[in-house]
């Protein structure tokens, strides 16, 4: 029986390791720039911890790909970042950014672990989940200590257990009274989370639009800012219609710098990651929302984001910025000669 460490990687394992290489080479560039201009010592410590995690994850993925005789991706290098470019975002922005980054890491690594068999890959993913959890907790504690943590709304709930017994609970076309029931706590949770992530995305896109070199990339980032602004308004209305507050991050300051800290290639990759995260968030929220009008809104917003993503892919392809994931052979084409 062969040693587990000598077994080939499966398709899902190649996928997660290849993506880990790409994503962490990107994160290293981002975090190096953030660290070069952060002022707050607590926030600097968190950024350094996040950078250490990214370097560790990157080195692991590089080793595993090499051991499996996979071609090494290009990813992102020092050529894609200018660490000493002037500050573009506030220290508070960095905290919210790391909070969201750790949440995405927990989701990605958790799903990947459930599809992996190779012991080395499982060990890495388990460790990555642990460090992502630690990063989230450190960031949350700092946000709380600085009064910046965005809490979902406090609500009053019923004092008894009940079951849904009317189709009107679902709202939409099944609701003959044409009046939707109040939001439940699961729906509120997802709506509030999407307000927060879109608020962060709005500030991020505003900054990237200022520093992108290409006019097409600048316009693309401005379009992303416009979409994020619109989506914040949609989700905020869902809450305020039920007399609920819509808490959102504050002090997401963007400076007036126009000096590029990142390559346009990295900027477009960054937007693609945000889009993928949004689509995933909306799909999860739609599945968890029992009110038909809310679920329908998520589908509509997802369609808009997907169309925006397609435009971004076209820009990346045209500029040879989109690195192709590992591909299986075209057996039908080979058979034709």
DRENSE-757812 format. One record per residue (C-alpha): residue number from 0; residue in one letter; x, y, z. Coordinates in nm, 3 decimals. Example, Ala and Ser with C-alpha at 12.3 -4.5 7.8 and 13.67 -1.06 7.14 Angstrom:
2
 num residu    east   north      up
   0      A   1.230  -0.450   0.780
   1      S   1.367  -0.106   0.714
This chain:
337
 num residu    east   north      up
   0      X   0.000   0.000   0.000
   1      X   0.140   0.336  -0.106
   2      X   0.202   0.611   0.145
   3      X  -0.080   0.866   0.150
   4      X   0.166   1.151   0.091
   5      X   0.269   0.992  -0.241
   6      X  -0.082   0.975  -0.382
   7      X  -0.178   1.207  -0.666
   8      X  -0.404   1.501  -0.593
   9      X  -0.768   1.472  -0.698
  10      X  -0.934   1.738  -0.913
  11      X  -1.090   1.910  -0.610
  12      X  -0.756   1.907  -0.427
  13      X  -0.574   2.057  -0.726
  14      X  -0.851   2.318  -0.741
  15      X  -0.818   2.432  -0.380
  16      X  -0.437   2.427  -0.380
  17      X  -0.419   2.618  -0.711
  18      X  -0.673   2.874  -0.583
  19      X  -0.484   2.903  -0.254
  20      X  -0.167   2.988  -0.445
  21      X  -0.346   3.255  -0.650
  22      X  -0.545   3.409  -0.365
  23      X  -0.259   3.422  -0.117
  24      X  -0.008   3.564  -0.366
  25      X  -0.270   3.838  -0.415
  26      X  -0.327   3.883  -0.039
  27      X   0.047   3.917   0.024
  28      X   0.059   4.213  -0.215
  29      X  -0.246   4.380  -0.060
  30      X  -0.128   4.334   0.299
  31      X   0.225   4.458   0.228
  32      X   0.076   4.782   0.101
  33      X  -0.162   4.816   0.397
  34      X   0.124   4.756   0.641
  35      X   0.338   5.025   0.481
  36      X   0.101   5.306   0.581
  37      X  -0.107   5.189   0.879
  38      X  -0.080   5.411   1.189
  39      X  -0.262   5.226   1.468
  40      X  -0.035   4.972   1.640
  41      X  -0.318   4.726   1.718
  42      X  -0.437   4.727   1.360
  43      X  -0.079   4.692   1.239
  44      X  -0.043   4.379   1.454
  45      X  -0.354   4.227   1.295
  46      X  -0.234   4.310   0.943
  47      X   0.102   4.148   1.020
  48      X  -0.074   3.837   1.152
  49      X  -0.284   3.823   0.835
  50      X   0.029   3.860   0.621
  51      X   0.204   3.580   0.811
  52      X  -0.097   3.354   0.747
  53      X  -0.100   3.440   0.376
  54      X   0.272   3.367   0.339
  55      X   0.234   3.035   0.520
  56      X  -0.063   2.934   0.303
  57      X   0.117   3.043  -0.013
  58      X   0.428   2.840   0.070
  59      X   0.220   2.533   0.145
  60      X   0.033   2.552  -0.185
  61      X   0.360   2.599  -0.373
  62      X   0.509   2.290  -0.209
  63      X   0.205   2.070  -0.277
  64      X   0.181   2.174  -0.641
  65      X   0.553   2.103  -0.685
  66      X   0.523   1.760  -0.521
  67      X   0.234   1.672  -0.752
  68      X   0.428   1.786  -1.061
  69      X   0.172   2.055  -1.135
  70      X   0.280   2.362  -1.336
  71      X   0.341   2.654  -1.102
  72      X   0.088   2.937  -1.144
  73      X   0.210   3.291  -1.206
  74      X  -0.022   3.455  -0.954
  75      X   0.098   3.791  -0.823
  76      X   0.446   3.916  -0.741
  77      X   0.624   4.230  -0.620
  78      X   0.568   4.371  -0.968
  79      X   0.196   4.399  -0.890
  80      X   0.232   4.619  -0.582
  81      X   0.403   4.946  -0.490
  82      X   0.413   4.923  -0.109
  83      X   0.530   5.282  -0.064
  84      X   0.252   5.442  -0.269
  85      X   0.058   5.702  -0.066
  86      X  -0.221   5.586   0.165
  87      X  -0.552   5.516  -0.009
  88      X  -0.769   5.390   0.279
  89      X  -0.816   5.457   0.651
  90      X  -0.701   5.232   0.935
  91      X  -1.065   5.150   1.011
  92      X  -1.111   5.033   0.652
  93      X  -0.825   4.789   0.706
  94      X  -1.006   4.634   1.004
  95      X  -1.331   4.587   0.815
  96      X  -1.138   4.449   0.519
  97      X  -0.958   4.188   0.733
  98      X  -1.286   4.094   0.903
  99      X  -1.441   4.022   0.566
 100      X  -1.124   3.849   0.441
 101      X  -1.128   3.608   0.737
 102      X  -1.499   3.532   0.684
 103      X  -1.434   3.445   0.320
 104      X  -1.139   3.227   0.421
 105      X  -1.351   3.033   0.669
 106      X  -1.613   2.967   0.402
 107      X  -1.370   2.865   0.125
 108      X  -1.149   2.643   0.341
 109      X  -1.449   2.481   0.509
 110      X  -1.605   2.378   0.178
 111      X  -1.268   2.260   0.044
 112      X  -1.201   2.042   0.349
 113      X  -1.524   1.852   0.289
 114      X  -1.412   1.761  -0.065
 115      X  -1.052   1.661   0.012
 116      X  -0.911   1.313   0.078
 117      X  -0.533   1.370   0.072
 118      X  -0.403   1.380   0.431
 119      X  -0.159   1.668   0.368
 120      X  -0.431   1.879   0.206
 121      X  -0.677   1.804   0.487
 122      X  -0.417   1.892   0.747
 123      X  -0.346   2.221   0.573
 124      X  -0.715   2.311   0.535
 125      X  -0.781   2.230   0.899
 126      X  -0.494   2.457   0.999
 127      X  -0.618   2.729   0.760
 128      X  -0.964   2.717   0.920
 129      X  -0.804   2.751   1.262
 130      X  -0.589   3.050   1.164
 131      X  -0.881   3.216   0.982
 132      X  -1.088   3.175   1.298
 133      X  -0.809   3.328   1.506
 134      X  -0.777   3.616   1.261
 135      X  -1.151   3.682   1.273
 136      X  -1.157   3.679   1.652
 137      X  -0.857   3.912   1.680
 138      X  -1.018   4.152   1.434
 139      X  -1.358   4.134   1.606
 140      X  -1.203   4.209   1.945
 141      X  -1.022   4.512   1.806
 142      X  -1.335   4.638   1.632
 143      X  -1.527   4.600   1.958
 144      X  -1.260   4.777   2.163
 145      X  -1.263   5.070   1.921
 146      X  -1.644   5.086   1.902
 147      X  -1.638   4.996   1.532
 148      X  -1.799   4.651   1.532
 149      X  -2.114   4.657   1.320
 150      X  -2.379   4.474   1.522
 151      X  -2.696   4.340   1.358
 152      X  -3.013   4.507   1.492
 153      X  -3.153   4.406   1.830
 154      X  -3.511   4.281   1.794
 155      X  -3.801   4.168   2.009
 156      X  -3.915   3.813   1.933
 157      X  -4.225   3.615   2.032
 158      X  -4.218   3.428   2.363
 159      X  -4.356   3.101   2.228
 160      X  -4.277   2.839   1.963
 161      X  -4.492   2.844   1.651
 162      X  -4.518   2.675   1.310
 163      X  -4.594   2.826   0.971
 164      X  -4.955   2.739   0.889
 165      X  -5.044   2.984   0.614
 166      X  -4.910   3.027   0.261
 167      X  -4.921   3.403   0.319
 168      X  -4.606   3.359   0.531
 169      X  -4.417   3.323   0.205
 170      X  -4.550   3.653   0.070
 171      X  -4.527   3.742  -0.299
 172      X  -4.784   3.598  -0.536
 173      X  -4.905   3.358  -0.266
 174      X  -4.999   3.646  -0.039
 175      X  -5.360   3.741  -0.113
 176      X  -5.357   4.031   0.137
 177      X  -5.073   4.196  -0.059
 178      X  -4.898   4.270   0.270
 179      X  -4.576   4.095   0.357
 180      X  -4.513   3.964   0.707
 181      X  -4.231   4.116   0.914
 182      X  -3.880   3.984   0.857
 183      X  -3.764   3.687   1.061
 184      X  -3.423   3.684   1.231
 185      X  -3.261   3.463   0.966
 186      X  -3.360   3.704   0.689
 187      X  -3.242   4.002   0.897
 188      X  -2.903   3.836   0.950
 189      X  -2.836   3.796   0.578
 190      X  -2.970   4.140   0.484
 191      X  -2.754   4.314   0.744
 192      X  -2.446   4.116   0.637
 193      X  -2.502   4.220   0.275
 194      X  -2.537   4.585   0.377
 195      X  -2.198   4.561   0.548
 196      X  -2.015   4.383   0.266
 197      X  -2.156   4.613  -0.003
 198      X  -2.062   4.921   0.203
 199      X  -1.707   4.790   0.220
 200      X  -1.714   4.709  -0.152
 201      X  -1.836   5.059  -0.233
 202      X  -1.539   5.218  -0.052
 203      X  -1.294   4.968  -0.202
 204      X  -1.414   5.032  -0.557
 205      X  -1.405   5.409  -0.506
 206      X  -1.037   5.390  -0.411
 207      X  -0.940   5.149  -0.688
 208      X  -1.115   5.368  -0.946
 209      X  -0.887   5.658  -0.845
 210      X  -0.564   5.466  -0.894
 211      X  -0.629   5.235  -1.191
 212      X  -0.410   5.321  -1.490
 213      X  -0.640   5.200  -1.766
 214      X  -0.954   5.400  -1.844
 215      X  -1.150   5.076  -1.890
 216      X  -1.041   4.949  -1.550
 217      X  -1.127   5.285  -1.390
 218      X  -1.472   5.282  -1.546
 219      X  -1.522   4.921  -1.442
 220      X  -1.442   5.006  -1.080
 221      X  -1.679   5.305  -1.093
 222      X  -1.951   5.073  -1.220
 223      X  -1.877   4.840  -0.929
 224      X  -1.912   5.131  -0.687
 225      X  -2.244   5.222  -0.847
 226      X  -2.376   4.866  -0.814
 227      X  -2.262   4.838  -0.452
 228      X  -2.432   5.170  -0.368
 229      X  -2.755   5.052  -0.527
 230      X  -2.747   4.719  -0.345
 231      X  -2.688   4.890  -0.009
 232      X  -3.001   5.095  -0.074
 233      X  -3.204   4.785  -0.165
 234      X  -3.104   4.600   0.152
 235      X  -3.140   4.907   0.372
 236      X  -3.498   4.954   0.248
 237      X  -3.579   4.594   0.341
 238      X  -3.481   4.674   0.699
 239      X  -3.632   5.021   0.729
 240      X  -3.965   4.899   0.587
 241      X  -3.993   4.697   0.908
 242      X  -3.875   4.990   1.123
 243      X  -3.537   4.825   1.175
 244      X  -3.213   5.025   1.181
 245      X  -2.959   4.961   0.910
 246      X  -2.620   4.959   1.081
 247      X  -2.324   4.991   0.849
 248      X  -1.948   5.043   0.876
 249      X  -1.829   5.398   0.933
 250      X  -1.497   5.574   0.881
 251      X  -1.448   5.391   0.551
 252      X  -1.244   5.687   0.437
 253      X  -1.089   5.699   0.091
 254      X  -0.810   5.954   0.048
 255      X  -0.752   6.170  -0.259
 256      X  -0.444   5.976  -0.373
 257      X  -0.424   5.887  -0.741
 258      X  -0.087   5.709  -0.722
 259      X  -0.137   5.339  -0.811
 260      X  -0.036   5.098  -0.532
 261      X  -0.151   4.800  -0.742
 262      X  -0.127   4.684  -1.102
 263      X  -0.446   4.690  -1.307
 264      X  -0.417   4.312  -1.329
 265      X  -0.435   4.287  -0.950
 266      X  -0.724   4.537  -0.935
 267      X  -0.929   4.329  -1.179
 268      X  -0.850   4.009  -0.989
 269      X  -0.960   4.186  -0.670
 270      X  -1.295   4.280  -0.824
 271      X  -1.346   3.922  -0.945
 272      X  -1.297   3.792  -0.589
 273      X  -1.551   4.042  -0.453
 274      X  -1.802   3.946  -0.720
 275      X  -1.760   3.574  -0.650
 276      X  -1.812   3.639  -0.279
 277      X  -2.125   3.847  -0.347
 278      X  -2.280   3.581  -0.567
 279      X  -2.211   3.317  -0.301
 280      X  -2.358   3.539  -0.027
 281      X  -2.669   3.613  -0.230
 282      X  -2.726   3.247  -0.315
 283      X  -2.703   3.149   0.053
 284      X  -2.931   3.436   0.157
 285      X  -3.188   3.356  -0.110
 286      X  -3.207   2.992  -0.001
 287      X  -3.254   3.100   0.362
 288      X  -3.524   3.361   0.291
 289      X  -3.882   3.232   0.310
 290      X  -4.039   3.557   0.191
 291      X  -4.078   3.529  -0.186
 292      X  -4.018   3.899  -0.251
 293      X  -3.683   3.888  -0.071
 294      X  -3.568   3.570  -0.245
 295      X  -3.669   3.722  -0.578
 296      X  -3.469   4.036  -0.503
 297      X  -3.158   3.825  -0.440
 298      X  -3.206   3.651  -0.776
 299      X  -3.241   3.988  -0.952
 300      X  -2.934   4.133  -0.781
 301      X  -2.734   3.817  -0.854
 302      X  -2.816   3.851  -1.224
 303      X  -2.688   4.208  -1.221
 304      X  -2.365   4.107  -1.045
 305      X  -2.314   3.813  -1.286
 306      X  -2.346   4.044  -1.587
 307      X  -2.095   4.280  -1.426
 308      X  -1.861   3.985  -1.371
 309      X  -1.882   3.889  -1.739
 310      X  -1.768   4.238  -1.841
 311      X  -1.472   4.205  -1.604
 312      X  -1.371   3.869  -1.747
 313      X  -1.371   4.019  -2.096
 314      X  -1.135   4.296  -1.981
 315      X  -0.904   4.041  -1.818
 316      X  -0.900   3.815  -2.125
 317      X  -0.828   4.107  -2.360
 318      X  -0.527   4.210  -2.149
 319      X  -0.401   3.852  -2.091
 320      X  -0.458   3.889  -1.714
 321      X  -0.684   3.586  -1.662
 322      X  -0.478   3.283  -1.567
 323      X  -0.645   2.959  -1.672
 324      X  -0.711   2.703  -1.398
 325      X  -0.570   2.351  -1.450
 326      X  -0.754   2.196  -1.744
 327      X  -0.822   1.833  -1.837
 328      X  -0.719   1.720  -2.188
 329      X  -0.965   1.764  -2.475
 330      X  -1.001   1.392  -2.543
 331      X  -1.256   1.440  -2.823
 332      X  -1.025   1.685  -2.997
 333      X  -0.727   1.455  -2.959
 334      X  -0.927   1.164  -3.103
 335      X  -1.003   1.369  -3.414
 336      X  -0.633   1.426  -3.469
